[in-house]
């Protein structure tokens, strides 16, 4: 069972990760507008963005209480 402090910490972490995810989105958009962008860097940024999304999803799932069948 999560305590109120645990829930607050998880929610704060979700917000931080969402901000980083949004920032990466902007960086990726900016990079794609330049004609000779680094494709390796782009792949790394997209991979990091996916990792962030997965982590956000996992944290959000921790906040949802289990419903007994």
LUMLUMDREN-2810 file (N, C-alpha, C; in Angstrom, 1 decimal):
<atoms>
<atom><aa>X</aa><ch>A</ch><at>N</at><xx>0.8</xx><yy>-1.2</yy><zz>0.0</zz></atom>
<atom><aa>X</aa><ch>A</ch><at>CA</at><xx>0.0</xx><yy>0.0</yy><zz>0.0</zz></atom>
<atom><aa>X</aa><ch>A</ch><at>C</at><xx>0.9</xx><yy>1.3</yy><zz>0.0</zz></atom>
<atom><aa>X</aa><ch>A</ch><at>N</at><xx>0.6</xx><yy>2.2</yy><zz>-0.8</zz></atom>
<atom><aa>X</aa><ch>A</ch><at>CA</at><xx>1.3</xx><yy>3.4</yy><zz>-1.0</zz></atom>
<atom><aa>X</aa><ch>A</ch><at>C</at><xx>0.9</xx><yy>4.4</yy><zz>0.1</zz></atom>
<atom><aa>X</aa><ch>A</ch><at>N</at><xx>1.9</xx><yy>5.1</yy><zz>0.7</zz></atom>
<atom><aa>X</aa><ch>A</ch><at>CA</at><xx>1.5</xx><yy>6.2</yy><zz>1.6</zz></atom>
<atom><aa>X</aa><ch>A</ch><at>C</at><xx>1.3</xx><yy>7.5</yy><zz>0.8</zz></atom>
<atom><aa>X</aa><ch>A</ch><at>N</at><xx>0.8</xx><yy>8.5</yy><zz>1.5</zz></atom>
<atom><aa>X</aa><ch>A</ch><at>CA</at><xx>0.5</xx><yy>9.8</yy><zz>0.9</zz></atom>
<atom><aa>X</aa><ch>A</ch><at>C</at><xx>1.8</xx><yy>10.4</yy><zz>0.3</zz></atom>
<atom><aa>X</aa><ch>A</ch><at>N</at><xx>2.9</xx><yy>10.2</yy><zz>1.1</zz></atom>
<atom><aa>X</aa><ch>A</ch><at>CA</at><xx>4.2</xx><yy>10.7</yy><zz>0.6</zz></atom>
<atom><aa>X</aa><ch>A</ch><at>C</at><xx>4.7</xx><yy>10.0</yy><zz>-0.6</zz></atom>
<atom><aa>X</aa><ch>A</ch><at>N</at><xx>4.4</xx><yy>8.6</yy><zz>-0.7</zz></atom>
<atom><aa>X</aa><ch>A</ch><at>CA</at><xx>4.8</xx><yy>7.9</yy><zz>-1.9</zz></atom>
<atom><aa>X</aa><ch>A</ch><at>C</at><xx>4.0</xx><yy>8.4</yy><zz>-3.1</zz></atom>
<atom><aa>X</aa><ch>A</ch><at>N</at><xx>2.8</xx><yy>8.5</yy><zz>-2.9</zz></atom>
<atom><aa>X</aa><ch>A</ch><at>CA</at><xx>1.9</xx><yy>9.0</yy><zz>-4.0</zz></atom>
<atom><aa>X</aa><ch>A</ch><at>C</at><xx>2.4</xx><yy>10.4</yy><zz>-4.5</zz></atom>
<atom><aa>X</aa><ch>A</ch><at>N</at><xx>2.7</xx><yy>11.3</yy><zz>-3.6</zz></atom>
<atom><aa>X</aa><ch>A</ch><at>CA</at><xx>3.1</xx><yy>12.6</yy><zz>-3.9</zz></atom>
<atom><aa>X</aa><ch>A</ch><at>C</at><xx>4.5</xx><yy>12.5</yy><zz>-4.7</zz></atom>
<atom><aa>X</aa><ch>A</ch><at>N</at><xx>5.4</xx><yy>11.7</yy><zz>-4.2</zz></atom>
<atom><aa>X</aa><ch>A</ch><at>CA</at><xx>6.7</xx><yy>11.6</yy><zz>-4.9</zz></atom>
<atom><aa>X</aa><ch>A</ch><at>C</at><xx>6.5</xx><yy>11.0</yy><zz>-6.3</zz></atom>
<atom><aa>X</aa><ch>A</ch><at>N</at><xx>5.6</xx><yy>10.0</yy><zz>-6.4</zz></atom>
<atom><aa>X</aa><ch>A</ch><at>CA</at><xx>5.4</xx><yy>9.4</yy><zz>-7.8</zz></atom>
<atom><aa>X</aa><ch>A</ch><at>C</at><xx>4.8</xx><yy>10.5</yy><zz>-8.7</zz></atom>
<atom><aa>X</aa><ch>A</ch><at>N</at><xx>3.8</xx><yy>11.2</yy><zz>-8.2</zz></atom>
<atom><aa>X</aa><ch>A</ch><at>CA</at><xx>3.2</xx><yy>12.3</yy><zz>-9.0</zz></atom>
<atom><aa>X</aa><ch>A</ch><at>C</at><xx>4.2</xx><yy>13.3</yy><zz>-9.4</zz></atom>
<atom><aa>X</aa><ch>A</ch><at>N</at><xx>5.1</xx><yy>13.7</yy><zz>-8.5</zz></atom>
<atom><aa>X</aa><ch>A</ch><at>CA</at><xx>6.1</xx><yy>14.7</yy><zz>-8.8</zz></atom>
<atom><aa>X</aa><ch>A</ch><at>C</at><xx>7.1</xx><yy>14.2</yy><zz>-9.9</zz></atom>
<atom><aa>X</aa><ch>A</ch><at>N</at><xx>7.4</xx><yy>12.9</yy><zz>-9.8</zz></atom>
<atom><aa>X</aa><ch>A</ch><at>CA</at><xx>8.3</xx><yy>12.3</yy><zz>-10.7</zz></atom>
<atom><aa>X</aa><ch>A</ch><at>C</at><xx>7.7</xx><yy>12.2</yy><zz>-12.1</zz></atom>
<atom><aa>X</aa><ch>A</ch><at>N</at><xx>6.4</xx><yy>11.9</yy><zz>-12.2</zz></atom>
<atom><aa>X</aa><ch>A</ch><at>CA</at><xx>5.7</xx><yy>11.9</yy><zz>-13.4</zz></atom>
<atom><aa>X</aa><ch>A</ch><at>C</at><xx>5.7</xx><yy>13.2</yy><zz>-14.1</zz></atom>
<atom><aa>X</aa><ch>A</ch><at>N</at><xx>5.5</xx><yy>14.3</yy><zz>-13.3</zz></atom>
<atom><aa>X</aa><ch>A</ch><at>CA</at><xx>5.5</xx><yy>15.6</yy><zz>-13.9</zz></atom>
<atom><aa>X</aa><ch>A</ch><at>C</at><xx>6.9</xx><yy>15.9</yy><zz>-14.5</zz></atom>
<atom><aa>X</aa><ch>A</ch><at>N</at><xx>7.9</xx><yy>15.6</yy><zz>-13.7</zz></atom>
<atom><aa>X</aa><ch>A</ch><at>CA</at><xx>9.3</xx><yy>15.9</yy><zz>-14.2</zz></atom>
<atom><aa>X</aa><ch>A</ch><at>C</at><xx>9.5</xx><yy>15.1</yy><zz>-15.5</zz></atom>
<atom><aa>X</aa><ch>A</ch><at>N</at><xx>9.1</xx><yy>13.9</yy><zz>-15.6</zz></atom>
<atom><aa>X</aa><ch>A</ch><at>CA</at><xx>9.4</xx><yy>13.1</yy><zz>-16.8</zz></atom>
<atom><aa>X</aa><ch>A</ch><at>C</at><xx>8.5</xx><yy>13.6</yy><zz>-17.9</zz></atom>
<atom><aa>X</aa><ch>A</ch><at>N</at><xx>7.3</xx><yy>14.0</yy><zz>-17.7</zz></atom>
<atom><aa>X</aa><ch>A</ch><at>CA</at><xx>6.5</xx><yy>14.6</yy><zz>-18.7</zz></atom>
<atom><aa>X</aa><ch>A</ch><at>C</at><xx>7.1</xx><yy>15.9</yy><zz>-19.3</zz></atom>
<atom><aa>X</aa><ch>A</ch><at>N</at><xx>7.7</xx><yy>16.7</yy><zz>-18.5</zz></atom>
<atom><aa>X</aa><ch>A</ch><at>CA</at><xx>8.4</xx><yy>17.9</yy><zz>-18.9</zz></atom>
<atom><aa>X</aa><ch>A</ch><at>C</at><xx>9.6</xx><yy>17.5</yy><zz>-19.8</zz></atom>
<atom><aa>X</aa><ch>A</ch><at>N</at><xx>10.4</xx><yy>16.5</yy><zz>-19.4</zz></atom>
<atom><aa>X</aa><ch>A</ch><at>CA</at><xx>11.5</xx><yy>16.1</yy><zz>-20.1</zz></atom>
<atom><aa>X</aa><ch>A</ch><at>C</at><xx>11.1</xx><yy>15.5</yy><zz>-21.5</zz></atom>
<atom><aa>X</aa><ch>A</ch><at>N</at><xx>10.0</xx><yy>14.8</yy><zz>-21.5</zz></atom>
<atom><aa>X</aa><ch>A</ch><at>CA</at><xx>9.4</xx><yy>14.2</yy><zz>-22.7</zz></atom>
<atom><aa>X</aa><ch>A</ch><at>C</at><xx>9.0</xx><yy>15.3</yy><zz>-23.7</zz></atom>
<atom><aa>X</aa><ch>A</ch><at>N</at><xx>8.3</xx><yy>16.3</yy><zz>-23.2</zz></atom>
<atom><aa>X</aa><ch>A</ch><at>CA</at><xx>7.9</xx><yy>17.4</yy><zz>-24.0</zz></atom>
<atom><aa>X</aa><ch>A</ch><at>C</at><xx>9.1</xx><yy>18.2</yy><zz>-24.6</zz></atom>
<atom><aa>X</aa><ch>A</ch><at>N</at><xx>10.1</xx><yy>18.4</yy><zz>-23.7</zz></atom>
<atom><aa>X</aa><ch>A</ch><at>CA</at><xx>11.4</xx><yy>19.1</yy><zz>-24.2</zz></atom>
<atom><aa>X</aa><ch>A</ch><at>C</at><xx>12.0</xx><yy>18.3</yy><zz>-25.3</zz></atom>
<atom><aa>X</aa><ch>A</ch><at>N</at><xx>12.1</xx><yy>17.0</yy><zz>-25.1</zz></atom>
<atom><aa>X</aa><ch>A</ch><at>CA</at><xx>12.7</xx><yy>16.1</yy><zz>-26.2</zz></atom>
<atom><aa>X</aa><ch>A</ch><at>C</at><xx>11.9</xx><yy>16.2</yy><zz>-27.5</zz></atom>
<atom><aa>X</aa><ch>A</ch><at>N</at><xx>10.6</xx><yy>16.3</yy><zz>-27.3</zz></atom>
<atom><aa>X</aa><ch>A</ch><at>CA</at><xx>9.8</xx><yy>16.4</yy><zz>-28.5</zz></atom>
<atom><aa>X</aa><ch>A</ch><at>C</at><xx>10.1</xx><yy>17.7</yy><zz>-29.3</zz></atom>
<atom><aa>X</aa><ch>A</ch><at>N</at><xx>10.3</xx><yy>18.8</yy><zz>-28.6</zz></atom>
<atom><aa>X</aa><ch>A</ch><at>CA</at><xx>10.7</xx><yy>20.0</yy><zz>-29.2</zz></atom>
<atom><aa>X</aa><ch>A</ch><at>C</at><xx>12.1</xx><yy>20.0</yy><zz>-29.8</zz></atom>
<atom><aa>X</aa><ch>A</ch><at>N</at><xx>13.0</xx><yy>19.3</yy><zz>-29.2</zz></atom>
<atom><aa>X</aa><ch>A</ch><at>CA</at><xx>14.4</xx><yy>19.2</yy><zz>-29.7</zz></atom>
<atom><aa>X</aa><ch>A</ch><at>C</at><xx>14.3</xx><yy>18.4</yy><zz>-31.0</zz></atom>
<atom><aa>X</aa><ch>A</ch><at>N</at><xx>13.6</xx><yy>17.3</yy><zz>-31.0</zz></atom>
<atom><aa>X</aa><ch>A</ch><at>CA</at><xx>13.5</xx><yy>16.4</yy><zz>-32.2</zz></atom>
<atom><aa>X</aa><ch>A</ch><at>C</at><xx>12.8</xx><yy>17.2</yy><zz>-33.3</zz></atom>
<atom><aa>X</aa><ch>A</ch><at>N</at><xx>11.8</xx><yy>18.0</yy><zz>-33.0</zz></atom>
<atom><aa>X</aa><ch>A</ch><at>CA</at><xx>11.1</xx><yy>18.8</yy><zz>-34.1</zz></atom>
<atom><aa>X</aa><ch>A</ch><at>C</at><xx>12.1</xx><yy>19.8</yy><zz>-34.7</zz></atom>
<atom><aa>X</aa><ch>A</ch><at>N</at><xx>12.9</xx><yy>20.4</yy><zz>-33.8</zz></atom>
<atom><aa>X</aa><ch>A</ch><at>CA</at><xx>13.9</xx><yy>21.4</yy><zz>-34.3</zz></atom>
<atom><aa>X</aa><ch>A</ch><at>C</at><xx>15.0</xx><yy>20.7</yy><zz>-35.1</zz></atom>
<atom><aa>X</aa><ch>A</ch><at>N</at><xx>15.4</xx><yy>19.6</yy><zz>-34.7</zz></atom>
<atom><aa>X</aa><ch>A</ch><at>CA</at><xx>16.5</xx><yy>18.9</yy><zz>-35.5</zz></atom>
<atom><aa>X</aa><ch>A</ch><at>C</at><xx>16.0</xx><yy>18.5</yy><zz>-36.8</zz></atom>
<atom><aa>X</aa><ch>A</ch><at>N</at><xx>14.7</xx><yy>18.0</yy><zz>-37.0</zz></atom>
<atom><aa>X</aa><ch>A</ch><at>CA</at><xx>14.2</xx><yy>17.6</yy><zz>-38.3</zz></atom>
<atom><aa>X</aa><ch>A</ch><at>C</at><xx>14.1</xx><yy>18.8</yy><zz>-39.2</zz></atom>
<atom><aa>X</aa><ch>A</ch><at>N</at><xx>14.1</xx><yy>20.0</yy><zz>-38.8</zz></atom>
<atom><aa>X</aa><ch>A</ch><at>CA</at><xx>14.0</xx><yy>21.1</yy><zz>-39.7</zz></atom>
<atom><aa>X</aa><ch>A</ch><at>C</at><xx>15.3</xx><yy>21.5</yy><zz>-40.3</zz></atom>
<atom><aa>X</aa><ch>A</ch><at>N</at><xx>16.4</xx><yy>21.0</yy><zz>-39.7</zz></atom>
<atom><aa>X</aa><ch>A</ch><at>CA</at><xx>17.8</xx><yy>21.2</yy><zz>-40.3</zz></atom>
<atom><aa>X</aa><ch>A</ch><at>C</at><xx>18.0</xx><yy>20.2</yy><zz>-41.3</zz></atom>
<atom><aa>X</aa><ch>A</ch><at>N</at><xx>18.6</xx><yy>20.5</yy><zz>-42.5</zz></atom>
<atom><aa>X</aa><ch>A</ch><at>CA</at><xx>18.7</xx><yy>19.6</yy><zz>-43.6</zz></atom>
<atom><aa>X</aa><ch>A</ch><at>C</at><xx>19.7</xx><yy>18.5</yy><zz>-43.3</zz></atom>
<atom><aa>X</aa><ch>A</ch><at>N</at><xx>20.8</xx><yy>18.7</yy><zz>-42.5</zz></atom>
<atom><aa>X</aa><ch>A</ch><at>CA</at><xx>21.8</xx><yy>17.7</yy><zz>-42.3</zz></atom>
<atom><aa>X</aa><ch>A</ch><at>C</at><xx>22.0</xx><yy>17.3</yy><zz>-40.9</zz></atom>
<atom><aa>X</aa><ch>A</ch><at>N</at><xx>20.8</xx><yy>16.9</yy><zz>-40.3</zz></atom>
<atom><aa>X</aa><ch>A</ch><at>CA</at><xx>20.9</xx><yy>16.6</yy><zz>-38.8</zz></atom>
<atom><aa>X</aa><ch>A</ch><at>C</at><xx>21.5</xx><yy>15.2</yy><zz>-38.6</zz></atom>
<atom><aa>X</aa><ch>A</ch><at>N</at><xx>22.1</xx><yy>15.0</yy><zz>-37.5</zz></atom>
<atom><aa>X</aa><ch>A</ch><at>CA</at><xx>22.8</xx><yy>13.8</yy><zz>-37.1</zz></atom>
<atom><aa>X</aa><ch>A</ch><at>C</at><xx>21.7</xx><yy>12.7</yy><zz>-36.8</zz></atom>
<atom><aa>X</aa><ch>A</ch><at>N</at><xx>21.7</xx><yy>11.7</yy><zz>-37.7</zz></atom>
<atom><aa>X</aa><ch>A</ch><at>CA</at><xx>20.7</xx><yy>10.6</yy><zz>-37.6</zz></atom>
<atom><aa>X</aa><ch>A</ch><at>C</at><xx>20.9</xx><yy>9.7</yy><zz>-36.3</zz></atom>
<atom><aa>X</aa><ch>A</ch><at>N</at><xx>22.2</xx><yy>9.6</yy><zz>-35.9</zz></atom>
<atom><aa>X</aa><ch>A</ch><at>CA</at><xx>22.5</xx><yy>8.8</yy><zz>-34.7</zz></atom>
<atom><aa>X</aa><ch>A</ch><at>C</at><xx>21.9</xx><yy>9.5</yy><zz>-33.5</zz></atom>
<atom><aa>X</aa><ch>A</ch><at>N</at><xx>22.2</xx><yy>10.8</yy><zz>-33.4</zz></atom>
<atom><aa>X</aa><ch>A</ch><at>CA</at><xx>21.6</xx><yy>11.6</yy><zz>-32.3</zz></atom>
<atom><aa>X</aa><ch>A</ch><at>C</at><xx>20.1</xx><yy>11.6</yy><zz>-32.3</zz></atom>
<atom><aa>X</aa><ch>A</ch><at>N</at><xx>19.5</xx><yy>11.6</yy><zz>-33.5</zz></atom>
<atom><aa>X</aa><ch>A</ch><at>CA</at><xx>18.1</xx><yy>11.6</yy><zz>-33.6</zz></atom>
<atom><aa>X</aa><ch>A</ch><at>C</at><xx>17.5</xx><yy>10.3</yy><zz>-33.0</zz></atom>
<atom><aa>X</aa><ch>A</ch><at>N</at><xx>18.2</xx><yy>9.1</yy><zz>-33.4</zz></atom>
<atom><aa>X</aa><ch>A</ch><at>CA</at><xx>17.8</xx><yy>7.8</yy><zz>-32.9</zz></atom>
<atom><aa>X</aa><ch>A</ch><at>C</at><xx>17.9</xx><yy>7.8</yy><zz>-31.4</zz></atom>
<atom><aa>X</aa><ch>A</ch><at>N</at><xx>18.9</xx><yy>8.3</yy><zz>-30.8</zz></atom>
<atom><aa>X</aa><ch>A</ch><at>CA</at><xx>19.1</xx><yy>8.3</yy><zz>-29.4</zz></atom>
<atom><aa>X</aa><ch>A</ch><at>C</at><xx>18.1</xx><yy>9.2</yy><zz>-28.7</zz></atom>
<atom><aa>X</aa><ch>A</ch><at>N</at><xx>17.7</xx><yy>10.3</yy><zz>-29.3</zz></atom>
<atom><aa>X</aa><ch>A</ch><at>CA</at><xx>16.7</xx><yy>11.2</yy><zz>-28.7</zz></atom>
<atom><aa>X</aa><ch>A</ch><at>C</at><xx>15.4</xx><yy>10.5</yy><zz>-28.7</zz></atom>
<atom><aa>X</aa><ch>A</ch><at>N</at><xx>15.0</xx><yy>9.8</yy><zz>-29.8</zz></atom>
<atom><aa>X</aa><ch>A</ch><at>CA</at><xx>13.8</xx><yy>9.1</yy><zz>-29.9</zz></atom>
<atom><aa>X</aa><ch>A</ch><at>C</at><xx>13.7</xx><yy>7.9</yy><zz>-29.0</zz></atom>
<atom><aa>X</aa><ch>A</ch><at>N</at><xx>14.8</xx><yy>7.2</yy><zz>-28.8</zz></atom>
<atom><aa>X</aa><ch>A</ch><at>CA</at><xx>14.9</xx><yy>6.1</yy><zz>-27.9</zz></atom>
<atom><aa>X</aa><ch>A</ch><at>C</at><xx>14.7</xx><yy>6.6</yy><zz>-26.4</zz></atom>
<atom><aa>X</aa><ch>A</ch><at>N</at><xx>15.3</xx><yy>7.7</yy><zz>-26.1</zz></atom>
<atom><aa>X</aa><ch>A</ch><at>CA</at><xx>15.2</xx><yy>8.3</yy><zz>-24.8</zz></atom>
<atom><aa>X</aa><ch>A</ch><at>C</at><xx>13.7</xx><yy>8.7</yy><zz>-24.5</zz></atom>
<atom><aa>X</aa><ch>A</ch><at>N</at><xx>13.1</xx><yy>9.3</yy><zz>-25.6</zz></atom>
<atom><aa>X</aa><ch>A</ch><at>CA</at><xx>11.7</xx><yy>9.7</yy><zz>-25.5</zz></atom>
<atom><aa>X</aa><ch>A</ch><at>C</at><xx>10.8</xx><yy>8.5</yy><zz>-25.2</zz></atom>
<atom><aa>X</aa><ch>A</ch><at>N</at><xx>11.0</xx><yy>7.4</yy><zz>-25.9</zz></atom>
<atom><aa>X</aa><ch>A</ch><at>CA</at><xx>10.3</xx><yy>6.2</yy><zz>-25.7</zz></atom>
<atom><aa>X</aa><ch>A</ch><at>C</at><xx>10.5</xx><yy>5.6</yy><zz>-24.2</zz></atom>
<atom><aa>X</aa><ch>A</ch><at>N</at><xx>11.7</xx><yy>5.7</yy><zz>-23.8</zz></atom>
<atom><aa>X</aa><ch>A</ch><at>CA</at><xx>12.0</xx><yy>5.2</yy><zz>-22.4</zz></atom>
<atom><aa>X</aa><ch>A</ch><at>C</at><xx>11.2</xx><yy>6.1</yy><zz>-21.4</zz></atom>
<atom><aa>X</aa><ch>A</ch><at>N</at><xx>11.2</xx><yy>7.4</yy><zz>-21.6</zz></atom>
<atom><aa>X</aa><ch>A</ch><at>CA</at><xx>10.5</xx><yy>8.3</yy><zz>-20.7</zz></atom>
<atom><aa>X</aa><ch>A</ch><at>C</at><xx>9.0</xx><yy>7.9</yy><zz>-20.7</zz></atom>
<atom><aa>X</aa><ch>A</ch><at>N</at><xx>8.4</xx><yy>7.7</yy><zz>-21.9</zz></atom>
<atom><aa>X</aa><ch>A</ch><at>CA</at><xx>7.0</xx><yy>7.4</yy><zz>-22.0</zz></atom>
<atom><aa>X</aa><ch>A</ch><at>C</at><xx>6.7</xx><yy>6.1</yy><zz>-21.2</zz></atom>
<atom><aa>X</aa><ch>A</ch><at>N</at><xx>7.6</xx><yy>5.1</yy><zz>-21.4</zz></atom>
<atom><aa>X</aa><ch>A</ch><at>CA</at><xx>7.4</xx><yy>3.8</yy><zz>-20.7</zz></atom>
<atom><aa>X</aa><ch>A</ch><at>C</at><xx>7.5</xx><yy>4.0</yy><zz>-19.2</zz></atom>
<atom><aa>X</aa><ch>A</ch><at>N</at><xx>8.4</xx><yy>4.8</yy><zz>-18.7</zz></atom>
<atom><aa>X</aa><ch>A</ch><at>CA</at><xx>8.6</xx><yy>5.0</yy><zz>-17.3</zz></atom>
<atom><aa>X</aa><ch>A</ch><at>C</at><xx>7.3</xx><yy>5.8</yy><zz>-16.7</zz></atom>
<atom><aa>X</aa><ch>A</ch><at>N</at><xx>6.9</xx><yy>6.7</yy><zz>-17.5</zz></atom>
<atom><aa>X</aa><ch>A</ch><at>CA</at><xx>5.7</xx><yy>7.5</yy><zz>-17.1</zz></atom>
<atom><aa>X</aa><ch>A</ch><at>C</at><xx>4.5</xx><yy>6.5</yy><zz>-16.9</zz></atom>
<atom><aa>X</aa><ch>A</ch><at>N</at><xx>4.3</xx><yy>5.7</yy><zz>-17.9</zz></atom>
<atom><aa>X</aa><ch>A</ch><at>CA</at><xx>3.2</xx><yy>4.7</yy><zz>-17.9</zz></atom>
<atom><aa>X</aa><ch>A</ch><at>C</at><xx>3.3</xx><yy>3.8</yy><zz>-16.7</zz></atom>
<atom><aa>X</aa><ch>A</ch><at>N</at><xx>4.5</xx><yy>3.3</yy><zz>-16.4</zz></atom>
<atom><aa>X</aa><ch>A</ch><at>CA</at><xx>4.7</xx><yy>2.4</yy><zz>-15.2</zz></atom>
<atom><aa>X</aa><ch>A</ch><at>C</at><xx>4.4</xx><yy>3.1</yy><zz>-13.9</zz></atom>
<atom><aa>X</aa><ch>A</ch><at>N</at><xx>4.8</xx><yy>4.4</yy><zz>-13.8</zz></atom>
<atom><aa>X</aa><ch>A</ch><at>CA</at><xx>4.5</xx><yy>5.1</yy><zz>-12.6</zz></atom>
<atom><aa>X</aa><ch>A</ch><at>C</at><xx>3.1</xx><yy>5.4</yy><zz>-12.4</zz></atom>
<atom><aa>X</aa><ch>A</ch><at>N</at><xx>2.4</xx><yy>5.7</yy><zz>-13.6</zz></atom>
<atom><aa>X</aa><ch>A</ch><at>CA</at><xx>0.9</xx><yy>6.0</yy><zz>-13.5</zz></atom>
<atom><aa>X</aa><ch>A</ch><at>C</at><xx>0.2</xx><yy>4.7</yy><zz>-13.1</zz></atom>
<atom><aa>X</aa><ch>A</ch><at>N</at><xx>0.7</xx><yy>3.5</yy><zz>-13.5</zz></atom>
<atom><aa>X</aa><ch>A</ch><at>CA</at><xx>0.0</xx><yy>2.3</yy><zz>-13.2</zz></atom>
<atom><aa>X</aa><ch>A</ch><at>C</at><xx>0.2</xx><yy>2.0</yy><zz>-11.7</zz></atom>
<atom><aa>X</aa><ch>A</ch><at>N</at><xx>1.3</xx><yy>2.5</yy><zz>-11.1</zz></atom>
<atom><aa>X</aa><ch>A</ch><at>CA</at><xx>1.5</xx><yy>2.3</yy><zz>-9.6</zz></atom>
<atom><aa>X</aa><ch>A</ch><at>C</at><xx>0.5</xx><yy>3.1</yy><zz>-8.8</zz></atom>
<atom><aa>X</aa><ch>A</ch><at>N</at><xx>0.0</xx><yy>4.2</yy><zz>-9.4</zz></atom>
<atom><aa>X</aa><ch>A</ch><at>CA</at><xx>-1.0</xx><yy>5.0</yy><zz>-8.7</zz></atom>
<atom><aa>X</aa><ch>A</ch><at>C</at><xx>-2.4</xx><yy>4.5</yy><zz>-8.7</zz></atom>
<atom><aa>X</aa><ch>A</ch><at>N</at><xx>-2.6</xx><yy>3.5</yy><zz>-9.7</zz></atom>
<atom><aa>X</aa><ch>A</ch><at>CA</at><xx>-4.0</xx><yy>3.0</yy><zz>-9.8</zz></atom>
<atom><aa>X</aa><ch>A</ch><at>C</at><xx>-4.1</xx><yy>1.8</yy><zz>-8.9</zz></atom>
<atom><aa>X</aa><ch>A</ch><at>N</at><xx>-5.0</xx><yy>1.8</yy><zz>-8.0</zz></atom>
<atom><aa>X</aa><ch>A</ch><at>CA</at><xx>-5.2</xx><yy>0.7</yy><zz>-7.0</zz></atom>
<atom><aa>X</aa><ch>A</ch><at>C</at><xx>-5.6</xx><yy>-0.5</yy><zz>-7.7</zz></atom>
<atom><aa>X</aa><ch>A</ch><at>N</at><xx>-5.2</xx><yy>-1.7</yy><zz>-7.2</zz></atom>
<atom><aa>X</aa><ch>A</ch><at>CA</at><xx>-5.6</xx><yy>-3.0</yy><zz>-7.7</zz></atom>
<atom><aa>X</aa><ch>A</ch><at>C</at><xx>-7.1</xx><yy>-3.2</yy><zz>-7.4</zz></atom>
<atom><aa>X</aa><ch>A</ch><at>N</at><xx>-7.9</xx><yy>-3.6</yy><zz>-8.4</zz></atom>
<atom><aa>X</aa><ch>A</ch><at>CA</at><xx>-9.3</xx><yy>-3.9</yy><zz>-8.1</zz></atom>
<atom><aa>X</aa><ch>A</ch><at>C</at><xx>-9.4</xx><yy>-5.4</yy><zz>-8.0</zz></atom>
<atom><aa>X</aa><ch>A</ch><at>N</at><xx>-9.9</xx><yy>-5.9</yy><zz>-6.9</zz></atom>
<atom><aa>X</aa><ch>A</ch><at>CA</at><xx>-10.1</xx><yy>-7.3</yy><zz>-6.7</zz></atom>
<atom><aa>X</aa><ch>A</ch><at>C</at><xx>-11.2</xx><yy>-7.9</yy><zz>-7.7</zz></atom>
<atom><aa>X</aa><ch>A</ch><at>N</at><xx>-10.9</xx><yy>-9.1</yy><zz>-8.2</zz></atom>
<atom><aa>X</aa><ch>A</ch><at>CA</at><xx>-11.8</xx><yy>-9.7</yy><zz>-9.2</zz></atom>
<atom><aa>X</aa><ch>A</ch><at>C</at><xx>-13.0</xx><yy>-10.2</yy><zz>-8.5</zz></atom>
</atoms>
